[in-house]
Amino acid sequence: QVQLVESGGGLVQAGGSLRLSCVASGSILSINPMGWYRQAPGKQRELVATITSGGTTNYADSVKGRFTISRDNAKNTVNLQMNSLKPEETAVYYCNAMVLIATTIPRWGNYWGQGTQVTVSS
């Protein structure tokens, strides 16, 4: 019913920048919040940043001042601008959305994208 598709991952040198994008599609009434998580090899998935429909943001301490999350409510998209990337931030980055689904009785569902690889070389 709902799909999240990420784009923008890739290989970048330490200190470089990448921009991730995610678009949600399907029977969507509302999305709140949207966000990004990441999972490095051998580690648990962790929060990177989230943003509410009203624009309130939340960042992991490790990315504050370097990453910026933004969204377009009309287009059901969320972006993550990542600057000054570090090798230890190499991970698969996942888009996440809490979606109010347009079913007979609307209900909330938690959805994940397939992930996009970000590799930061030293």
TINUSE-508197 format. One record per residue: residue in one letter; x, y, z of N, C-alpha, C in turn. Coordinates in steps of 0.05 Angstrom, whole numbers, padded with zeros to 5 digits, always signed. Example, Ala and Ser with C-alpha at 12.3 -4.5 7.8 and 13.67 -1.06 7.14 Angstrom:
<nodes>
A+00264-00114+00156+00246-00090+00156+00264-00066+00156;S+00257-00045+00142+00273-00021+00143+00258+00001+00157;
</nodes>
This chain:
<nodes>
Q+00016-00024+00000+00000+00000+00000+00017+00025+00000;V+00040+00024+00013+00058+00047+00014+00086+00038+00007;Q+00099+00054-00009+00127+00048-00016+00144+00072-00011;L+00168+00067-00001+00188+00088+00002+00212+00081-00015;V+00220+00100-00032+00242+00096-00050+00264+00117-00045;E+00287+00107-00038+00310+00125-00032+00328+00128-00057;S+00342+00150-00058+00362+00154-00078+00384+00173-00067;G+00407+00173-00080+00427+00192-00073+00451+00182-00059;G+00451+00156-00052+00475+00145-00039+00498+00143-00058;G+00521+00135-00048+00545+00131-00065+00570+00132-00049;L+00592+00136-00063+00619+00137-00052+00629+00166-00051;V+00639+00174-00028+00649+00201-00025+00674+00201-00007;Q+00692+00219-00011+00715+00221+00006+00708+00234+00032;A+00723+00229+00052+00720+00241+00078+00720+00272+00075;G+00701+00285+00088+00698+00313+00086+00679+00322+00064;G+00671+00303+00047+00653+00309+00025+00624+00310+00033;S+00607+00313+00013+00578+00316+00018+00562+00298+00000;L+00539+00290+00010+00520+00275-00006+00492+00284+00002;R+00473+00281-00016+00445+00288-00011+00428+00263-00017;L+00414+00255+00004+00396+00232+00001+00367+00242-00002;S+00352+00228-00019+00324+00235-00022+00307+00210-00019;C+00282+00214-00011+00263+00192-00007+00236+00202-00015;V+00222+00186-00031+00194+00193-00038+00176+00171-00030;A+00154+00178-00017+00134+00159-00009+00110+00160-00029;S+00100+00136-00035+00078+00135-00053+00058+00113-00043;G+00033+00116-00052+00013+00097-00044-00012+00111-00033;S-00027+00096-00018-00052+00107-00007-00047+00122+00019;I-00037+00146+00015-00026+00162+00038-00045+00185+00044;L-00053+00187+00069-00069+00210+00078-00050+00230+00091;S-00031+00220+00106-00013+00238+00121+00012+00223+00128;I+00034+00237+00132+00059+00224+00141+00070+00241+00164;N+00074+00228+00186+00085+00243+00209+00096+00224+00230;P+00122+00224+00235+00143+00239+00221+00155+00224+00197;M+00174+00236+00184+00191+00222+00165+00220+00225+00175;G+00237+00206+00167+00264+00208+00178+00283+00190+00164;W+00308+00191+00174+00330+00174+00164+00343+00160+00187;Y+00349+00135+00182+00364+00118+00200+00388+00106+00184;R+00407+00096+00199+00429+00083+00185+00438+00058+00201;Q+00450+00040+00186+00460+00015+00198+00487+00008+00186;A+00507+00009+00202+00534+00001+00194+00538-00029+00198;P+00556-00041+00184+00561-00070+00187+00566-00078+00216;G+00552-00097+00225+00556-00107+00252+00544-00090+00274;K+00530-00069+00266+00519-00051+00286+00488-00049+00284;Q+00476-00039+00304+00447-00036+00304+00439-00011+00287;R+00415-00012+00277+00404+00011+00263+00401+00034+00283;E+00409+00058+00274+00407+00081+00292+00394+00105+00278;L+00382+00122+00295+00370+00146+00285+00391+00165+00274;V+00385+00177+00251+00401+00199+00242+00386+00226+00246;A+00362+00227+00235+00347+00252+00237+00318+00246+00230;T+00299+00261+00243+00271+00260+00236+00260+00288+00233;I+00237+00290+00219+00224+00315+00216+00194+00311+00216;T+00179+00328+00230+00150+00325+00231+00138+00341+00208;S+00112+00337+00204+00098+00351+00183+00099+00381+00188;G+00102+00389+00212+00104+00418+00219+00132+00429+00217;G+00151+00412+00211+00178+00421+00207+00197+00419+00232;T+00187+00407+00253+00204+00403+00276+00224+00381+00271;T+00249+00386+00276+00270+00367+00269+00283+00356+00295;N+00294+00332+00291+00309+00319+00313+00333+00306+00300;Y+00357+00310+00312+00381+00299+00301+00396+00283+00322;A+00410+00262+00312+00429+00249+00329+00451+00269+00336;D+00462+00267+00360+00482+00286+00369+00506+00286+00350;S+00512+00263+00339+00536+00260+00323+00535+00274+00296;V+00510+00281+00287+00508+00294+00261+00499+00323+00263;K+00493+00332+00287+00484+00360+00290+00505+00380+00279;G+00495+00399+00263+00513+00419+00251+00524+00411+00225;R+00522+00385+00218+00532+00376+00192+00511+00365+00173;F+00490+00354+00184+00468+00343+00168+00444+00361+00171;T+00428+00362+00149+00403+00377+00149+00381+00361+00136;I+00360+00358+00151+00337+00343+00141+00316+00363+00132;S+00302+00357+00110+00280+00374+00101+00259+00357+00088;R+00235+00368+00085+00214+00352+00072+00195+00371+00056;D+00182+00358+00037+00161+00372+00022+00136+00356+00026;N+00118+00367+00042+00094+00352+00050+00076+00347+00025;A+00075+00365+00007+00058+00362-00016+00067+00339-00035;K+00093+00335-00035+00105+00314-00052+00112+00289-00037;N+00107+00288-00011+00114+00265+00006+00143+00257+00003;T+00160+00277+00004+00189+00272+00002+00204+00282+00026;V+00226+00269+00032+00244+00277+00053+00272+00276+00042;N+00288+00296+00049+00316+00297+00040+00335+00299+00064;L+00359+00289+00059+00380+00291+00080+00405+00302+00066;Q+00413+00326+00073+00438+00337+00063+00459+00331+00084;M+00480+00317+00074+00501+00308+00092+00527+00321+00084;N+00538+00337+00102+00564+00350+00097+00585+00341+00116;S+00610+00345+00109+00633+00338+00126+00631+00309+00134;L+00626+00291+00116+00622+00263+00122+00648+00250+00132;K+00644+00231+00150+00667+00217+00162+00667+00187+00154;P+00690+00174+00154+00690+00146+00146+00673+00128+00163;E+00671+00135+00189+00654+00119+00207+00624+00122+00202;E+00617+00139+00183+00589+00142+00176+00582+00125+00152;T+00600+00109+00143+00594+00089+00123+00573+00070+00133;A+00551+00068+00118+00528+00052+00127+00507+00051+00105;V+00488+00034+00110+00464+00034+00093+00444+00054+00107;Y+00435+00073+00092+00417+00093+00102+00388+00086+00093;Y+00370+00086+00113+00343+00079+00108+00324+00102+00113;C+00305+00105+00095+00283+00124+00098+00261+00111+00115;N+00249+00126+00132+00228+00116+00149+00205+00136+00150;A+00180+00125+00150+00157+00143+00151+00135+00130+00167;M+00122+00145+00184+00098+00137+00197+00075+00148+00181;V+00059+00130+00169+00040+00137+00149+00011+00132+00158;L-00006+00151+00154-00035+00147+00158-00046+00138+00131;I-00054+00112+00131-00061+00099+00105-00091+00103+00100;A-00097+00108+00075-00125+00113+00066-00139+00086+00061;T-00145+00072+00082-00162+00048+00081-00190+00055+00090;T-00208+00035+00090-00236+00040+00098-00237+00054+00125;I-00221+00043+00143-00216+00056+00169-00187+00064+00169;P-00181+00089+00166-00152+00097+00165-00137+00088+00189;R-00112+00079+00183-00095+00069+00205-00066+00078+00200;W-00051+00078+00221-00023+00086+00219-00006+00061+00215;G+00014+00064+00198+00033+00042+00193+00061+00053+00191;N+00080+00038+00200+00109+00046+00199+00122+00032+00176;Y+00134+00048+00158+00146+00038+00134+00175+00046+00131;W+00189+00027+00117+00218+00031+00112+00224+00029+00082;G+00243+00044+00073+00254+00041+00047+00273+00017+00045;Q+00283+00012+00021+00301-00011+00018+00329-00005+00026;G+00335+00020+00030+00362+00028+00039+00380+00037+00015;T+00397+00055+00021+00417+00064+00001+00444+00065+00014;Q+00464+00055+00000+00491+00052+00012+00506+00079+00010;V+00517+00087+00032+00535+00110+00033+00562+00100+00043;T+00582+00105+00026+00609+00097+00033+00627+00121+00034;V+00640+00125+00056+00658+00148+00060+00687+00138+00062;S+00703+00145+00043+00731+00135+00042+00749+00154+00057;S+00770+00143+00069+00788+00160+00085+00811+00169+00068;
</nodes>
